[in-house]
Amino acid sequence: MKNGKFIVLEGCEGAGKSRQCKFLSEALIARGFDVVSTREPGGTPLAEGLRGMILDPAYSPDALSELYMYSAARRDHLNGVVFPALQSGKVVVCDRFVYSTLAYQGYGRGLDIDFVREVNARTTAPLNVDLALFLDVTPEVGFERKGGADNADRLERENTEFFERVYVGFEDMCASGELIRIDAGGTKEETADKILREVLRIL
């Protein structure tokens, strides 16, 4: 997998991750890179199925079950999409990864942080992330941008305190150097330019 590059975009709801993944992929393709754009949870039929269950308000898994559902989706996604792409030298752009699990299930749900890290590490081995960016938009601003929470999304129905804890988790990962902070408070074009500059440094 050393020939490819694995790039992750992280952020809270309304940060614009999906849109920026699309912009980044298009910019890299225009520069001649072979790019695979994907998301978590998702990317394979099994992972997409688990995504639907995780986000469906009809289900109410506890924090540990939720962690394992995300991990199962992630492992299938890695085996089915990410590992093959990296082995063939492609650039993989991923919307969310283990950092979201740490922020949401660790900081947000209150699971032991070291335990979540261990589950993440075992699930993703032997993958190394080449670049992970945090699109910095507070939950308050993010929900305002998207016109409020999506009531069809179980996680978005959580309370304000939950998302504040999630944001603190992302901030801590930026402080530790696990994530590179990108100020995403400007226009989508300004944010896209900042992301591309960081990405081109490692390609």
Protein Blocks (a to p, Z undefined) as FASTA:
>chain_A
ZZpccddddddehklmmmmmmmmmmmmmmnopacdddddeehifklmmmmmmmmmmkbcc
dfklmmmmmmmmmmmmmmmmmmmmmmnopacddehifklmmmmmmmmnopafklmmmmmm
mmmpccdcfbdcdddddfklmmmmnopaafkbmklmpcfklmmmmmmmmmmmmmnomacc
ddfkbcfklmmmmmmmmmmmmZZ
